[in-house]
Protein backbone atom coordinates (compact mmCIF):
# COMPACT_ATOMS: atom_id res chain seq x y z
CA UNK A 1 0.00 0.00 0.00
CA UNK A 2 1.29 3.46 -0.89
CA UNK A 3 1.82 5.95 1.91
CA UNK A 4 -0.25 8.85 0.59
CA UNK A 5 -1.88 11.88 2.14
CA UNK A 6 -5.14 13.30 0.82
CA UNK A 7 -4.92 17.08 0.56
CA UNK A 8 -8.34 18.66 0.24
CA UNK A 9 -10.48 21.69 0.99
CA UNK A 10 -13.51 19.46 1.62
CA UNK A 11 -14.28 19.83 5.33
CA UNK A 12 -16.73 16.92 5.24
CA UNK A 13 -14.10 14.30 4.50
CA UNK A 14 -14.16 11.43 6.96
CA UNK A 15 -11.99 8.63 5.61
CA UNK A 16 -11.10 5.84 7.96
CA UNK A 17 -7.54 4.55 7.76
CA UNK A 18 -6.58 7.47 5.54
CA UNK A 19 -4.23 10.34 6.22
CA UNK A 20 -5.58 13.68 5.14
CA UNK A 21 -4.93 17.38 5.51
CA UNK A 22 -7.76 19.86 5.13
CA UNK A 23 -6.68 23.22 3.74
CA UNK A 24 -8.81 26.06 5.03
CA UNK A 25 -6.71 28.75 3.37
CA UNK A 26 -8.05 30.43 0.24
CA UNK A 27 -4.75 31.88 -0.95
CA UNK A 28 -2.53 29.36 -2.82
CA UNK A 29 0.62 30.78 -1.22
CA UNK A 30 -0.83 30.33 2.24
CA UNK A 31 -1.88 26.81 1.24
CA UNK A 32 1.72 26.07 0.28
CA UNK A 33 2.94 27.55 3.55
CA UNK A 34 0.55 25.33 5.48
CA UNK A 35 1.66 22.24 3.54
CA UNK A 36 5.28 23.12 4.23
CA UNK A 37 4.63 23.43 7.95
CA UNK A 38 2.21 20.53 8.49
CA UNK A 39 4.02 17.99 6.31
CA UNK A 40 7.49 19.16 7.37
CA UNK A 41 8.62 19.39 3.77
CA UNK A 42 12.34 19.42 3.09
CA UNK A 43 12.64 22.10 0.43
CA UNK A 44 16.42 21.80 0.30
CA UNK A 45 16.06 18.49 -1.53
CA UNK A 46 12.98 19.44 -3.50
CA UNK A 47 12.71 20.02 -7.23
CA UNK A 48 10.24 22.77 -7.99
CA UNK A 49 8.26 22.97 -11.21
CA UNK A 50 9.25 19.59 -12.62
CA UNK A 51 5.73 18.34 -13.35
CA UNK A 52 3.12 19.33 -15.89
CA UNK A 53 0.50 21.65 -14.41
CA UNK A 54 -2.15 19.87 -16.48
CA UNK A 55 -1.23 16.15 -16.41
CA UNK A 56 1.04 16.06 -13.35
CA UNK A 57 3.58 13.96 -15.27
CA UNK A 58 7.32 14.51 -15.01
CA UNK A 59 8.54 16.98 -17.60
CA UNK A 60 11.19 15.93 -20.09
CA UNK A 61 13.98 18.16 -21.29
CA UNK A 62 13.70 18.93 -24.99
CA UNK A 63 15.87 20.56 -27.63
CA UNK A 64 14.66 24.06 -28.39
CA UNK A 65 15.18 23.49 -32.10
CA UNK A 66 12.49 20.81 -32.03
CA UNK A 67 9.91 23.23 -30.66
CA UNK A 68 11.00 26.50 -32.26
CA UNK A 69 7.71 26.91 -34.11
CA UNK A 70 5.72 26.49 -30.87
CA UNK A 71 7.33 29.16 -28.70
CA UNK A 72 7.69 32.94 -28.99
CA UNK A 73 10.71 34.04 -31.00
CA UNK A 74 12.19 36.16 -28.22
CA UNK A 75 11.86 33.24 -25.83
CA UNK A 76 13.65 31.03 -28.34
CA UNK A 77 16.49 33.55 -28.62
CA UNK A 78 16.87 34.24 -24.89
CA UNK A 79 16.25 30.85 -23.29
CA UNK A 80 18.10 27.57 -23.60
CA UNK A 81 16.35 25.10 -21.31
CA UNK A 82 12.95 23.85 -22.39
CA UNK A 83 10.78 21.08 -21.02
CA UNK A 84 7.79 19.28 -22.46
CA UNK A 85 5.04 17.11 -21.06
CA UNK A 86 5.18 13.66 -22.65
CA UNK A 87 1.38 13.43 -22.53
CA UNK A 88 -0.23 16.78 -23.38
CA UNK A 89 2.87 18.28 -25.06
CA UNK A 90 2.63 21.54 -23.09
CA UNK A 91 5.98 23.35 -23.21
CA UNK A 92 7.66 24.96 -20.20
CA UNK A 93 10.73 27.13 -19.73
CA UNK A 94 12.38 29.08 -16.95
CA UNK A 95 12.21 32.83 -17.19
CA UNK A 96 11.15 35.65 -14.89
CA UNK A 97 7.97 33.86 -13.71
CA UNK A 98 10.11 30.94 -12.49
CA UNK A 99 12.36 33.26 -10.46
CA UNK A 100 9.32 35.10 -9.13
CA UNK A 101 7.73 31.91 -7.77
CA UNK A 102 10.97 30.53 -6.34
CA UNK A 103 11.57 33.82 -4.51
CA UNK A 104 7.97 33.86 -3.30
CA UNK A 105 8.31 30.32 -1.94
CA UNK A 106 11.59 31.15 -0.19
CA UNK A 107 10.03 34.23 1.39
CA UNK A 108 7.03 32.21 2.58
CA UNK A 109 9.21 29.53 4.12
CA UNK A 110 11.61 31.81 5.93
CA UNK A 111 9.12 34.46 7.05
CA UNK A 112 8.62 33.05 10.55
CA UNK A 113 6.31 35.90 11.64
CA UNK A 114 3.44 34.46 9.62
CA UNK A 115 3.65 30.93 11.01
N, CA, C and O atoms as a printed pandas DataFrame, in Angstrom:
     atom_number atom_name residue_name chain_id  residue_number  x_coord  y_coord  z_coord
0              1         N          UNK        A               1    0.839   -1.188    0.000
1              2        CA          UNK        A               1    0.000    0.000    0.000
2              3         C          UNK        A               1    0.877    1.243    0.000
3              4         O          UNK        A               1    1.865    1.307    0.732
4              5         N          UNK        A               2    0.524    2.225   -0.814
5              6        CA          UNK        A               2    1.288    3.460   -0.891
6              7         C          UNK        A               2    0.972    4.351    0.303
7              8         O          UNK        A               2   -0.165    4.406    0.771
8              9         N          UNK        A               3    1.973    5.032    0.777
9             10        CA          UNK        A               3    1.818    5.946    1.909
10            11         C          UNK        A               3    1.479    7.330    1.362
11            12         O          UNK        A               3    2.373    8.138    1.107
12            13         N          UNK        A               4    0.200    7.598    1.183
13            14        CA          UNK        A               4   -0.252    8.852    0.593
14            15         C          UNK        A               4   -1.050    9.664    1.592
15            16         O          UNK        A               4   -1.595    9.139    2.562
16            17         N          UNK        A               5   -1.102   10.961    1.326
17            18        CA          UNK        A               5   -1.884   11.878    2.138
18            19         C          UNK        A               5   -2.868   12.586    1.218
19            20         O          UNK        A               5   -2.476   13.130    0.186
20            21         N          UNK        A               6   -4.128   12.579    1.583
21            22        CA          UNK        A               6   -5.138   13.297    0.818
22            23         C          UNK        A               6   -5.087   14.753    1.246
23            24         O          UNK        A               6   -5.202   15.063    2.432
24            25         N          UNK        A               7   -4.916   15.638    0.287
25            26        CA          UNK        A               7   -4.923   17.078    0.558
26            27         C          UNK        A               7   -6.185   17.629   -0.087
27            28         O          UNK        A               7   -6.383   17.506   -1.296
28            29         N          UNK        A               8   -7.031   18.234    0.728
29            30        CA          UNK        A               8   -8.342   18.657    0.241
30            31         C          UNK        A               8   -8.800   19.937    0.933
31            32         O          UNK        A               8   -8.257   20.339    1.962
32            33         N          UNK        A               9   -9.804   20.559    0.345
33            34        CA          UNK        A               9  -10.478   21.690    0.988
34            35         C          UNK        A               9  -11.859   21.241    1.485
35            36         O          UNK        A               9  -12.579   22.025    2.103
36            37         N          UNK        A              10  -12.220   20.011    1.222
37            38        CA          UNK        A              10  -13.511   19.463    1.624
38            39         C          UNK        A              10  -13.507   19.188    3.128
39            40         O          UNK        A              10  -12.829   18.272    3.593
40            41         N          UNK        A              11  -14.257   19.974    3.875
41            42        CA          UNK        A              11  -14.278   19.833    5.334
42            43         C          UNK        A              11  -15.144   18.665    5.793
43            44         O          UNK        A              11  -15.148   18.333    6.978
44            45         N          UNK        A              12  -15.871   18.042    4.880
45            46        CA          UNK        A              12  -16.730   16.916    5.237
46            47         C          UNK        A              12  -16.037   15.561    5.062
47            48         O          UNK        A              12  -16.670   14.518    5.233
48            49         N          UNK        A              13  -14.787   15.567    4.733
49            50        CA          UNK        A              13  -14.095   14.297    4.502
50            51         C          UNK        A              13  -13.943   13.536    5.819
51            52         O          UNK        A              13  -13.495   14.089    6.824
52            53         N          UNK        A              14  -14.308   12.308    5.793
53            54        CA          UNK        A              14  -14.163   11.426    6.958
54            55         C          UNK        A              14  -13.748   10.051    6.426
55            56         O          UNK        A              14  -14.584    9.156    6.291
56            57         N          UNK        A              15  -12.497    9.892    6.135
57            58        CA          UNK        A              15  -11.994    8.625    5.606
58            59         C          UNK        A              15  -11.288    7.858    6.710
59            60         O          UNK        A              15  -10.322    8.343    7.299
60            61         N          UNK        A              16  -11.767    6.685    6.978
61            62        CA          UNK        A              16  -11.100    5.843    7.958
62            63         C          UNK        A              16   -9.829    5.268    7.353
63            64         O          UNK        A              16   -9.774    4.970    6.160
64            65         N          UNK        A              17   -8.832    5.120    8.172
65            66        CA          UNK        A              17   -7.543    4.554    7.757
66            67         C          UNK        A              17   -6.893    5.350    6.633
67            68         O          UNK        A              17   -6.123    4.800    5.846
68            69         N          UNK        A              18   -7.194    6.619    6.555
69            70        CA          UNK        A              18   -6.577    7.469    5.540
70            71         C          UNK        A              18   -5.989    8.700    6.216
71            72         O          UNK        A              18   -6.579    9.269    7.135
72            73         N          UNK        A              19   -4.826    9.092    5.746
73            74        CA          UNK        A              19   -4.233   10.343    6.222
74            75         C          UNK        A              19   -4.748   11.454    5.328
75            76         O          UNK        A              19   -4.789   11.316    4.105
76            77         N          UNK        A              20   -5.140   12.554    5.946
77            78        CA          UNK        A              20   -5.583   13.676    5.140
78            79         C          UNK        A              20   -5.267   14.990    5.837
79            80         O          UNK        A              20   -5.118   15.053    7.057
80            81         N          UNK        A              21   -5.173   16.025    5.033
81            82        CA          UNK        A              21   -4.933   17.377    5.510
82            83         C          UNK        A              21   -5.963   18.272    4.838
83            84         O          UNK        A              21   -6.050   18.336    3.612
84            85         N          UNK        A              22   -6.738   18.958    5.662
85            86        CA          UNK        A              22   -7.762   19.859    5.131
86            87         C          UNK        A              22   -7.179   21.269    5.096
87            88         O          UNK        A              22   -6.750   21.806    6.117
88            89         N          UNK        A              23   -7.173   21.851    3.907
89            90        CA          UNK        A              23   -6.684   23.217    3.741
90            91         C          UNK        A              23   -7.854   24.181    3.889
91            92         O          UNK        A              23   -8.830   24.108    3.142
92            93         N          UNK        A              24   -7.750   25.065    4.839
93            94        CA          UNK        A              24   -8.806   26.056    5.033
94            95         C          UNK        A              24   -8.448   27.377    4.362
95            96         O          UNK        A              24   -9.302   28.248    4.190
96            97         N          UNK        A              25   -7.188   27.518    3.987
97            98        CA          UNK        A              25   -6.714   28.749    3.374
98            99         C          UNK        A              25   -7.263   28.905    1.953
99           100         O          UNK        A              25   -7.385   27.929    1.213
100          101         N          UNK        A              26   -7.584   30.119    1.592
101          102        CA          UNK        A              26   -8.046   30.426    0.236
102          103         C          UNK        A              26   -6.872   30.732   -0.694
103          104         O          UNK        A              26   -6.871   30.343   -1.862
104          105         N          UNK        A              27   -5.898   31.419   -0.168
105          106        CA          UNK        A              27   -4.755   31.875   -0.950
106          107         C          UNK        A              27   -3.795   30.713   -1.232
107          108         O          UNK        A              27   -3.385   30.025   -0.297
108          109         N          UNK        A              28   -3.428   30.478   -2.500
109          110        CA          UNK        A              28   -2.526   29.363   -2.821
110          111         C          UNK        A              28   -1.169   29.442   -2.123
111          112         O          UNK        A              28   -0.591   28.410   -1.780
112          113         N          UNK        A              29   -0.661   30.643   -1.913
113          114        CA          UNK        A              29    0.623   30.783   -1.221
114          115         C          UNK        A              29    0.502   30.363    0.242
115          116         O          UNK        A              29    1.394   29.718    0.793
116          117         N          UNK        A              30   -0.609   30.739    0.855
117          118        CA          UNK        A              30   -0.831   30.328    2.237
118          119         C          UNK        A              30   -1.093   28.823    2.323
119          120         O          UNK        A              30   -0.746   28.185    3.317
120          121         N          UNK        A              31   -1.698   28.267    1.293
121          122        CA          UNK        A              31   -1.880   26.811    1.240
122          123         C          UNK        A              31   -0.517   26.117    1.199
123          124         O          UNK        A              31   -0.282   25.135    1.903
124          125         N          UNK        A              32    0.376   26.648    0.358
125          126        CA          UNK        A              32    1.722   26.071    0.284
126          127         C          UNK        A              32    2.428   26.183    1.630
127          128         O          UNK        A              32    3.073   25.239    2.085
128          129         N          UNK        A              33    2.300   27.335    2.253
129          130        CA          UNK        A              33    2.940   27.546    3.549
130          131         C          UNK        A              33    2.420   26.543    4.578
131          132         O          UNK        A              33    3.191   26.002    5.370
132          133         N          UNK        A              34    1.138   26.305    4.563
133          134        CA          UNK        A              34    0.552   25.326    5.483
134          135         C          UNK        A              34    1.064   23.919    5.192
135          136         O          UNK        A              34    1.388   23.172    6.115
136          137         N          UNK        A              35    1.137   23.555    3.914
137          138        CA          UNK        A              35    1.662   22.236    3.544
138          139         C          UNK        A              35    3.099   22.092    4.014
139          140         O          UNK        A              35    3.485   21.056    4.555
140          141         N          UNK        A              36    3.881   23.129    3.805
141          142        CA          UNK        A              36    5.278   23.116    4.229
142          143         C          UNK        A              36    5.390   22.851    5.726
143          144         O          UNK        A              36    6.195   22.031    6.169
144          145         N          UNK        A              37    4.576   23.553    6.488
145          146        CA          UNK        A              37    4.633   23.430    7.952
146          147         C          UNK        A              37    4.078   22.092    8.438
147          148         O          UNK        A              37    4.734   21.399    9.217
148          149         N          UNK        A              38    2.890   21.724    7.993
149          150        CA          UNK        A              38    2.209   20.527    8.493
150          151         C          UNK        A              38    2.892   19.236    8.055
151          152         O          UNK        A              38    2.950   18.272    8.818
152          153         N          UNK        A              39    3.406   19.215    6.831
153          154        CA          UNK        A              39    4.025   17.987    6.314
154          155         C          UNK        A              39    5.536   17.967    6.510
155          156         O          UNK        A              39    6.212   17.006    6.141
156          157         N          UNK        A              40    6.056   19.053    7.100
157          158        CA          UNK        A              40    7.491   19.162    7.366
158          159         C          UNK        A              40    8.309   18.870    6.100
159          160         O          UNK        A              40    9.207   18.028    6.089
160          161         N          UNK        A              41    7.965   19.587    5.057
161          162        CA          UNK        A              41    8.622   19.392    3.770
162          163         C          UNK        A              41   10.080   19.833    3.820
163          164         O          UNK        A              41   10.408   20.852    4.427
164          165         N          UNK        A              42   10.928   19.080    3.195
165          166        CA          UNK        A              42   12.343   19.418    3.085
166          167         C          UNK        A              42   12.571   20.072    1.731
167          168         O          UNK        A              42   12.797   19.387    0.734
168          169         N          UNK        A              43   12.511   21.394    1.698
169          170        CA          UNK        A              43   12.635   22.099    0.426
170          171         C          UNK        A              43   14.072   22.163   -0.085
171          172         O          UNK        A              43   14.304   22.533   -1.236
172          173         N          UNK        A              44   15.030   21.808    0.755
173          174        CA          UNK        A              44   16.422   21.795    0.296
174          175         C          UNK        A              44   16.675   20.677   -0.699
175          176         O          UNK        A              44   17.567   20.786   -1.542
176          177         N          UNK        A              45   15.909   19.613   -0.613
177          178        CA          UNK        A              45   16.056   18.490   -1.533
178          179         C          UNK        A              45   14.813   18.332   -2.394
179          180         O          UNK        A              45   14.390   17.218   -2.701
180          181         N          UNK        A              46   14.246   19.446   -2.771
181          182        CA          UNK        A              46   12.983   19.439   -3.500
182          183         C          UNK        A              46   13.184   20.065   -4.870
183          184         O          UNK        A              46   13.839   21.100   -4.993
184          185         N          UNK        A              47   12.636   19.457   -5.878
185          186        CA          UNK        A              47   12.710   20.015   -7.233
186          187         C          UNK        A              47   11.391   20.697   -7.553
187          188         O          UNK        A              47   10.356   20.042   -7.676
188          189         N          UNK        A              48   11.433   22.001   -7.685
189          190        CA          UNK        A              48   10.237   22.766   -7.985
190          191         C          UNK        A              48    9.970   22.784   -9.488
191          192         O          UNK        A              48   10.894   22.785  -10.302
192          193         N          UNK        A              49    8.704   22.798   -9.827
193          194        CA          UNK        A              49    8.256   22.971  -11.210
194          195         C          UNK        A              49    8.848   21.924  -12.151
195          196         O          UNK        A              49    9.401   22.266  -13.195
196          197         N          UNK        A              50    8.734   20.679  -11.789
197          198        CA          UNK        A              50    9.250   19.591  -12.623
198          199         C          UNK        A              50    8.115   18.730  -13.187
199          200         O          UNK        A              50    8.360   17.745  -13.885
200          201         N          UNK        A              51    6.876   19.114  -12.877
201          202        CA          UNK        A              51    5.727   18.339  -13.355
202          203         C          UNK        A              51    4.799   19.229  -14.168
203          204         O          UNK        A              51    4.747   20.444  -13.976
204          205         N          UNK        A              52    4.085   18.611  -15.060
205          206        CA          UNK        A              52    3.125   19.332  -15.889
206          207         C          UNK        A              52    1.971   19.829  -15.019
207          208         O          UNK        A              52    1.436   19.080  -14.202
208          209         N          UNK        A              53    1.598   21.069  -15.195
209          210        CA          UNK        A              53    0.504   21.645  -14.410
210          211         C          UNK        A              53   -0.853   21.113  -14.857
211          212         O          UNK        A              53   -1.853   21.320  -14.169
212          213         N          UNK        A              54   -0.899   20.441  -15.984
213          214        CA          UNK        A              54   -2.152   19.874  -16.479
214          215         C          UNK        A              54   -2.240   18.374  -16.163
215          216         O          UNK        A              54   -3.231   17.910  -15.599
216          217         N          UNK        A              55   -1.203   17.628  -16.530
217          218        CA          UNK        A              55   -1.230   16.154  -16.413
218          219         C          UNK        A              55   -0.553   15.623  -15.150
219          220         O          UNK        A              55   -0.781   14.480  -14.755
220          221         N          UNK        A              56    0.266   16.440  -14.527
221          222        CA          UNK        A              56    1.039   16.056  -13.352
222          223         C          UNK        A              56    2.113   15.005  -13.665
223          224         O          UNK        A              56    2.584   14.320  -12.757
224          225         N          UNK        A              57    2.492   14.874  -14.901
225          226        CA          UNK        A              57    3.575   13.958  -15.273
226          227         C          UNK        A              57    4.908   14.686  -15.190
227          228         O          UNK        A              57    4.965   15.911  -15.290
228          229         N          UNK        A              58    5.983   13.918  -15.006
229          230        CA          UNK        A              58    7.320   14.506  -15.012
230          231         C          UNK        A              58    7.610   15.110  -16.376
231          232         O          UNK        A              58    7.348   14.501  -17.413
232          233         N          UNK        A              59    8.157   16.319  -16.353
233          234        CA          UNK        A              59    8.535   16.977  -17.605
234          235         C          UNK        A              59    9.829   16.387  -18.137
235          236         O          UNK        A              59   10.671   15.910  -17.375
236          237         N          UNK        A              60    9.975   16.425  -19.446
237          238        CA          UNK        A              60   11.186   15.933  -20.089
238          239         C          UNK        A              60   11.892   17.092  -20.779
239          240         O          UNK        A              60   11.264   17.924  -21.433
240          241         N          UNK        A              61   13.189   17.126  -20.621
241          242        CA          UNK        A              61   13.976   18.164  -21.293
242          243         C          UNK        A              61   13.882   17.942  -22.796
243          244         O          UNK        A              61   13.889   16.803  -23.263
244          245         N          UNK        A              62   13.794   19.029  -23.547
245          246        CA          UNK        A              62   13.698   18.933  -24.992
246          247         C          UNK        A              62   14.617   19.946  -25.652
247          248         O          UNK        A              62   14.945   20.977  -25.064
248          249         N          UNK        A              63   15.020   19.654  -26.847
249          250        CA          UNK        A              63   15.875   20.557  -27.629
250          251         C          UNK        A              63   15.012   21.696  -28.158
251          252         O          UNK        A              63   13.945   21.459  -28.724
252          253         N          UNK        A              64   15.467   22.914  -27.977
253          254        CA          UNK        A              64   14.659   24.057  -28.388
254          255         C          UNK        A              64   14.454   24.109  -29.894
255          256         O          UNK        A              64   13.478   24.695  -30.363
256          257         N          UNK        A              65   15.344   23.512  -30.648
257          258        CA          UNK        A              65   15.179   23.495  -32.104
258          259         C          UNK        A              65   13.987   22.630  -32.528
259          260         O          UNK        A              65   13.410   22.848  -33.594
260          261         N          UNK        A              66   13.628   21.671  -31.712
261          262        CA          UNK        A              66   12.491   20.807  -32.029
262          263         C          UNK        A              66   11.146   21.486  -31.773
263          264         O          UNK        A              66   10.115   21.040  -32.277
264          265         N          UNK        A              67   11.162   22.547  -31.002
265          266        CA          UNK        A              67    9.910   23.233  -30.655
266          267         C          UNK        A              67    9.899   24.695  -31.079
267          268         O          UNK        A              67    9.031   25.456  -30.653
268          269         N          UNK        A              68   10.836   25.089  -31.898
269          270        CA          UNK        A              68   11.003   26.505  -32.262
270          271         C          UNK        A              68    9.748   27.136  -32.847
271          272         O          UNK        A              68    9.525   28.335  -32.677
272          273         N          UNK        A              69    8.933   26.356  -33.527
273          274        CA          UNK        A              69    7.709   26.905  -34.114
274          275         C          UNK        A              69    6.550   26.968  -33.119
275          276         O          UNK        A              69    5.457   27.415  -33.467
276          277         N          UNK        A              70    6.784   26.522  -31.878
277          278        CA          UNK        A              70    5.723   26.490  -30.867
278          279         C          UNK        A              70    5.948   27.459  -29.714
279          280         O          UNK        A              70    5.149   27.513  -28.779
280          281         N          UNK        A              71    7.023   28.215  -29.777
281          282        CA          UNK        A              71    7.331   29.159  -28.702
282          283         C          UNK        A              71    7.582   30.543  -29.295
283          284         O          UNK        A              71    7.912   30.662  -30.475
284          285         N          UNK        A              72    7.427   31.586  -28.484
285          286        CA          UNK        A              72    7.690   32.940  -28.989
286          287         C          UNK        A              72    9.155   33.101  -29.421
287          288         O          UNK        A              72   10.061   32.521  -28.822
288          289         N          UNK        A              73    9.358   33.876  -30.442
289          290        CA          UNK        A              73   10.706   34.037  -31.002
290          291         C          UNK        A              73   11.693   34.605  -29.985
291          292         O          UNK        A              73   12.827   34.132  -29.903
292          293         N          UNK        A              74   11.288   35.597  -29.218
293          294        CA          UNK        A              74   12.194   36.161  -28.217
294          295         C          UNK        A              74   12.542   35.142  -27.134
295          296         O          UNK        A              74   13.662   35.128  -26.623
296          297         N          UNK        A              75   11.600   34.313  -26.797
297          298        CA          UNK        A              75   11.857   33.241  -25.829
298          299         C          UNK        A              75   12.879   32.268  -26.405
299          300         O          UNK        A              75   13.801   31.839  -25.711
300          301         N          UNK        A              76   12.709   31.928  -27.664
301          302        CA          UNK        A              76   13.650   31.031  -28.337
302          303         C          UNK        A              76   15.063   31.611  -28.320
303          304         O          UNK        A              76   16.033   30.888  -28.092
304          305         N          UNK        A              77   15.174   32.899  -28.559
305          306        CA          UNK        A              77   16.488   33.554  -28.622
306          307         C          UNK        A              77   17.138   33.721  -27.259
307          308         O          UNK        A              77   18.364   33.698  -27.150
308          309         N          UNK        A              78   16.326   33.892  -26.212
309          310        CA          UNK        A              78   16.867   34.236  -24.890
310          311         C          UNK        A              78   16.860   33.103  -23.864
311          312         O          UNK        A              78   17.306   33.295  -22.733
312          313         N          UNK        A              79   16.371   31.950  -24.236
313          314        CA          UNK        A              79   16.252   30.848  -23.293
314          315         C          UNK        A              79   16.832   29.584  -23.906
315          316         O          UNK        A              79   16.678   29.337  -25.102
316          317         N          UNK        A              80   17.495   28.789  -23.085
317          318        CA          UNK        A              80   18.099   27.566  -23.602
318          319         C          UNK        A              80   17.446   26.293  -23.096
319          320         O          UNK        A              80   17.431   25.287  -23.805
320          321         N          UNK        A              81   16.912   26.317  -21.897
321          322        CA          UNK        A              81   16.349   25.102  -21.310
322          323         C          UNK        A              81   14.834   25.063  -21.474
323          324         O          UNK        A              81   14.112   25.935  -20.991
324          325         N          UNK        A              82   14.382   24.035  -22.164
325          326        CA          UNK        A              82   12.955   23.850  -22.392
326          327         C          UNK        A              82   12.555   22.447  -21.957
327          328         O          UNK        A              82   13.341   21.502  -22.027
328          329         N          UNK        A              83   11.310   22.340  -21.507
329          330        CA          UNK        A              83   10.785   21.076  -21.020
330          331         C          UNK        A              83    9.408   20.859  -21.627
331          332         O          UNK        A              83    8.672   21.808  -21.896
332          333         N          UNK        A              84    9.076   19.598  -21.835
333          334        CA          UNK        A              84    7.794   19.285  -22.464
334          335         C          UNK        A              84    7.121   18.137  -21.709
335          336         O          UNK        A              84    7.781   17.239  -21.185
336          337         N          UNK        A              85    5.805   18.194  -21.672
337          338        CA          UNK        A              85    5.044   17.108  -21.056
338          339         C          UNK        A              85    4.919   15.983  -22.082
339          340         O          UNK        A              85    4.507   16.225  -23.216
340          341         N          UNK        A              86    5.265   14.770  -21.700
341          342        CA          UNK        A              86    5.177   13.657  -22.647
342          343         C          UNK        A              86    3.747   13.294  -23.037
343          344         O          UNK        A              86    3.524   12.601  -24.030
344          345         N          UNK        A              87    2.780   13.765  -22.250
345          346        CA          UNK        A              87    1.382   13.435  -22.529
346          347         C          UNK        A              87    0.680   14.532  -23.321
347          348         O          UNK        A              87    0.260   14.304  -24.455
348          349         N          UNK        A              88    0.550   15.713  -22.738
349          350        CA          UNK        A              88   -0.229   16.777  -23.384
350          351         C          UNK        A              88    0.609   17.679  -24.284
351          352         O          UNK        A              88    0.065   18.493  -25.031
352          353         N          UNK        A              89    1.922   17.536  -24.215
353          354        CA          UNK        A              89    2.872   18.281  -25.062
354          355         C          UNK        A              89    2.967   19.764  -24.715
355          356         O          UNK        A              89    3.487   20.549  -25.508
356          357         N          UNK        A              90    2.471   20.156  -23.538
357          358        CA          UNK        A              90    2.631   21.545  -23.091
358          359         C          UNK        A              90    4.119   21.806  -22.886
359          360         O          UNK        A              90    4.845   20.945  -22.390
360          361         N          UNK        A              91    4.564   22.988  -23.268
361          362        CA          UNK        A              91    5.978   23.353  -23.213
362          363         C          UNK        A              91    6.207   24.328  -22.064
363          364         O          UNK        A              91    5.416   25.245  -21.843
364          365         N          UNK        A              92    7.292   24.118  -21.342
365          366        CA          UNK        A              92    7.656   24.960  -20.198
366          367         C          UNK        A              92    9.085   25.442  -20.361
367          368         O          UNK        A              92    9.910   24.779  -20.991
368          369         N          UNK        A              93    9.371   26.612  -19.782
369          370        CA          UNK        A              93   10.731   27.129  -19.730
370          371         C          UNK        A              93   10.862   28.033  -18.525
371          372         O          UNK        A              93    9.874   28.507  -17.965
372          373         N          UNK        A              94   12.108   28.261  -18.139
373          374        CA          UNK        A              94   12.375   29.075  -16.952
374          375         C          UNK        A              94   12.751   30.483  -17.390
375          376         O          UNK        A              94   13.758   30.707  -18.062
376          377         N          UNK        A              95   11.909   31.415  -16.985
377          378        CA          UNK        A              95   12.212   32.826  -17.186
378          379         C          UNK        A              95   11.795   33.579  -15.934
379          380         O          UNK        A              95   11.833   33.014  -14.841
380          381         N          UNK        A              96   11.406   34.808  -16.062
381          382        CA          UNK        A              96   11.147   35.650  -14.887
382          383         C          UNK        A              96   10.058   35.075  -13.986
383          384         O          UNK        A              96   10.140   35.223  -12.767
384          385         N          UNK        A              97    9.046   34.427  -14.547
385          386        CA          UNK        A              97    7.974   33.857  -13.715
386          387         C          UNK        A              97    8.528   32.747  -12.814
387          388         O          UNK        A              97    8.071   32.589  -11.682
388          389         N          UNK        A              98    9.487   31.993  -13.294
389          390        CA          UNK        A              98   10.108   30.939  -12.490
390          391         C          UNK        A              98   10.828   31.567  -11.290
391          392         O          UNK        A              98   10.638   31.133  -10.154
392          393         N          UNK        A              99   11.643   32.574  -11.542
393          394        CA          UNK        A              99   12.358   33.263  -10.462
394          395         C          UNK        A              99   11.389   33.902   -9.478
395          396         O          UNK        A              99   11.615   33.872   -8.268
396          397         N          UNK        A             100   10.318   34.478   -9.994
397          398        CA          UNK        A             100    9.316   35.099   -9.128
398          399         C          UNK        A             100    8.751   34.084   -8.140
399          400         O          UNK        A             100    8.680   34.357   -6.942
400          401         N          UNK        A             101    8.349   32.912   -8.638
401          402        CA          UNK        A             101    7.735   31.912   -7.770
402          403         C          UNK        A             101    8.739   31.285   -6.806
403          404         O          UNK        A             101    8.395   31.009   -5.657
404          405         N          UNK        A             102    9.943   31.063   -7.243
405          406        CA          UNK        A             102   10.967   30.527   -6.338
406          407         C          UNK        A             102   11.219   31.529   -5.211
407          408         O          UNK        A             102   11.294   31.142   -4.045
408          409         N          UNK        A             103   11.348   32.790   -5.544
409          410        CA          UNK        A             103   11.567   33.819   -4.512
410          411         C          UNK        A             103   10.363   33.934   -3.578
411          412         O          UNK        A             103   10.527   34.138   -2.375
412          413         N          UNK        A             104    9.180   33.806   -4.117
413          414        CA          UNK        A             104    7.968   33.859   -3.296
414          415         C          UNK        A             104    7.937   32.680   -2.318
415          416         O          UNK        A             104    7.598   32.854   -1.147
416          417         N          UNK        A             105    8.281   31.510   -2.786
417          418        CA          UNK        A             105    8.311   30.319   -1.937
418          419         C          UNK        A             105    9.357   30.474   -0.835
419          420         O          UNK        A             105    9.087   30.160    0.325
420          421         N          UNK        A             106   10.533   30.951   -1.185
421          422        CA          UNK        A             106   11.590   31.151   -0.192
422          423         C          UNK        A             106   11.135   32.150    0.871
423          424         O          UNK        A             106   11.347   31.934    2.064
424          425         N          UNK        A             107   10.516   33.229    0.437
425          426        CA          UNK        A             107   10.028   34.232    1.385
426          427         C          UNK        A             107    8.963   33.636    2.310
427          428         O          UNK        A             107    8.968   33.902    3.512
428          429         N          UNK        A             108    8.067   32.846    1.763
429          430        CA          UNK        A             108    7.028   32.212    2.580
430          431         C          UNK        A             108    7.627   31.278    3.624
431          432         O          UNK        A             108    7.198   31.263    4.778
432          433         N          UNK        A             109    8.605   30.515    3.217
433          434        CA          UNK        A             109    9.207   29.532    4.119
434          435         C          UNK        A             109    9.977   30.192    5.247
435          436         O          UNK        A             109    9.890   29.766    6.399
436          437         N          UNK        A             110   10.724   31.220    4.922
437          438        CA          UNK        A             110   11.611   31.809    5.926
438          439         C          UNK        A             110   11.024   33.003    6.654
439          440         O          UNK        A             110   11.688   33.585    7.512
440          441         N          UNK        A             111    9.803   33.380    6.336
441          442        CA          UNK        A             111    9.120   34.460    7.052
442          443         C          UNK        A             111    8.417   33.847    8.251
443          444         O          UNK        A             111    7.243   33.483    8.169
444          445         N          UNK        A             112    9.124   33.733    9.351
445          446        CA          UNK        A             112    8.617   33.052   10.550
446          447         C          UNK        A             112    7.482   33.810   11.233
447          448         O          UNK        A             112    6.725   33.214   11.999
448          449         N          UNK        A             113    7.349   35.109   10.976
449          450        CA          UNK        A             113    6.309   35.901   11.636
450          451         C          UNK        A             113    4.908   35.448   11.250
451          452         O          UNK        A             113    3.962   35.639   12.015
452          453         N          UNK        A             114    4.771   34.861   10.091
453          454        CA          UNK        A             114    3.444   34.461    9.625
454          455         C          UNK        A             114    3.109   32.999    9.897
455          456         O          UNK        A             114    2.093   32.493    9.422
456          457         N          UNK        A             115    3.964   32.321   10.662
457          458        CA          UNK        A             115    3.651   30.929   11.013
458          459         C          UNK        A             115    2.856   30.902   12.289
459          460         O          UNK        A             115    2.487   29.828   12.764
